[in-house]
Amino acid sequence: MNANFQSWELRTLSGAVSASLILAAGNAFNDVRDLQSDRINTPHRPIPSGVITPFGATFFAVILALAGLMLSFPLGIPGITVAIGAIALLAAYSMKLKSVPLAGNITVAFLGGLAFIYGGIAGYSIERAFLPAVFALFFHLGRELLKDAA
């Protein structure tokens, strides 16, 4: 194997695992923030049922986010910047943006598109990721708006 192939493999694996960990962190943190409504709507889930404490889930979310951030390092400054931005947006979404009309929808849509940009950074081709990112953004925005309208 040559060095370029190993570098490409490392970047691809780091990007994929990093994105997965950051998304998992956002989901865990959002579950903590939704505790009150989940106690009524989905009391069987791990946090509302008491199987996992809110502190434990928050701690786990922080560990996942930090691991995702660390795995963004092979992607260089652009990858680290996107990882930090995604973590910040996921936290802002859970804490405030999801309750602001359109802001939550736009945030989710933006993050859906950002995943393609992150993949483009990992694969050395942000330019090729731009069109799928825009498509994903508008696809997710439409889905989010329809979901809220239903």
Secondary structure, DSSP 8 states (H G I E B T S, - for coil): --HHHHHHHHHHHHHHHHHHHHHHHHHHHHHHHTHHHHHHH-TTSHHHHTSS-HHHHHHHHHHHHHHHHHTTGGGHHHHHHHHHHHHHHHHHHHHTGGGSTTHHHHHHHHHHHHHHHHHHHHTT-HHHHHHHHHHHHHHHHHHHHHHHH-
